[in-house]
Amino acid sequence: MIGQKELHYEGKTTDLGALRSHIESYLEAEGFKVQASAPHDQGTVLQAQKAGILRGLIDADRALTVTITGTPGDFTVRIGIGRWLEHLAVAAFETLFVSELFLVVDTAESAWNFEIEDKLLKDIKAFVG
């Protein structure tokens, strides 16, 4: 899929709740409106939308979507563009298994997607170590 990124970590013993909070804070500091699912045994989903001019360039129902799955010693972080889900907080389990969570995006959206994903990926790598 265009623009989707994945990081896999083994043996880091990372507090996944702290990672989720860190990603949420990072995105909010970048001017995003963020929503997160309740933590679940299967993982967590965060979605972020940016208001303003960017929202006019990218469909209003699109969001940067981040999933964190696994255990503190063996986890995966996936980042890509997905549909903004109105009831994400209630749909954590279902959301983690929806195959269409991430969308293929066109060229204009890909440029934005690559830029924000790369910045976020660098931040996650620094946080996890």
HELIX and SHEET records of a PDB file:
HELIX    1   1 LEU A   16  ALA A   29  1                                  14    
HELIX    2   2 ILE A   53  LEU A   57  1                                   5    
HELIX    3   3 LEU A   88  VAL A   90  5                                   3    
HELIX    4   4 ALA A   92  PHE A   97  1                                   6    
HELIX    5   5 THR A  107  VAL A  128  1                                  22    
SHEET    1   A 5 LYS A   5  GLU A  10  0                                        
SHEET    2   A 5 ASP A  74  ARG A  83 -1                                        
SHEET    3   A 5 ARG A  62  THR A  71 -1                                        
SHEET    4   A 5 THR A  44  LYS A  50 -1                                        
SHEET    5   A 5 PHE A  32  ALA A  36 -1                                        
END                                                                             
